[in-house]
Amino acid sequence: MIRPLYRATRHVSNLIADAAGHPAAQLGVLVLCIGWWALGGSETVLASSVSIGSFVLTQMVLNQQRRRELALQLKIDELILSKRGARDEVAGIESKTEAEIEEIRAGREPGE
């Protein structure tokens, strides 16, 4: 029961994040805010709505970005591991500490 709900909300979240990332969405928000102000709407309601909307959309976009980053990293790791002569320790390097990354960059094994 939880898995279908998760898939449905993930799908809706992706659709909203894609729509919110479009330049037309920014123009739409600007028009909505100006229209609200021109019609004499409450500034408190508008400010609250924009704040809540910003928070929710930010979380959706970050979640989508995280998924894309993980997929891209997997593709890069696959390419590294399939190439002869590539250093296998570079695959998965994003999970290492900054000091370990610097050691690998310098050509040393981490912890040497």
N, C-alpha and C positions, 0 to 999 in steps of 0.2 A: 504494500500500500504506500509506503514511503517513497519507494523508487519512482513510481509513475508521477507522484506529486513533485519529486525533485526534478524529473525530466521536464515536466510542464513549466515549473517556475524558472528553470534554467533557460528554456526556450523563450519564455516571455521576457526574461531579463536580457537575453541577447538581442531580441528585437528592439526593446526600449533603448538599450545602450547604443545599438547601431543608429537608431533614429536620433537619439540625443547628440551623437557625435557628428551629425550632418550639419553643415553650415546653415542650412535653411532653418534648423531648429533654433539656432541662436537668434536669427532674425525673428522667428516666431515668438520667442520669449520677449524680445525687445518690443515688438508690436503689442503683445498682450499687456506688458507693463505700462506702456504709454496709453493704451486704451483704458486700462483700469484707472489710471490717474485722471485721464480726460473725463471719464464718466463719474468722477468723484468718489471712487471706491476707497475703502479704509486703507490707509497706509500700513497699519499694523497687520491687517489680514494679508496684504500683499507681501510684506516683509517676511511674515511667518511662512507663507506658502513657498516663497522663493528659497528660504533657508532650508525648509524640509525637503523640497524638491532637489536642491543642490546636494544635500547630504545623500539622499537615496540614489540619485544618478551617479554621483561620484563612486559609491560603493559598487554599483552595477558595472561601470566602466572599468574600475580597477579589477574586478573579478574576471571580466572578459579579457583584459590585458594579461592577467596572470595565466589564464588558460592558454592564450596564444604564445606567451613566452615559454611555457613548459613544452608546448608542441614544437616550437622552433628549436629549443635546446635539445629535445630528443632527436630531431632531424640532424642537427650538427653533430651530436654524439655518434649517431649512426654513421655519418660520413667519416668521422675521425677513426672509428673502429674498423671501417672497411678499407682504409687507405694503408697500403704497405709503407713502412718507414715512419708513419705518424706515431707520436708518443701517446700510448694508450692512457697514460695518467692524465692527459688533458681532457679526456672524455669525463664529464661529471665534475669538472673543475669549479662550477658555480656553487657547489656545496662546501668547498674548502674555505679556510680562513684566508684573510688577506696576506698574512705572512707565508702560508703554504703556497699561495699563488705566486708570490714574489720569488720563492725558492724554485718553483717549477720554471718560471720565466728565466731565471739565472742558470737553468740547466742542472740544478741539484735535485735530489730526491727530498721530499719533505721530511724534516726531522734529522737530516744529516748534520 
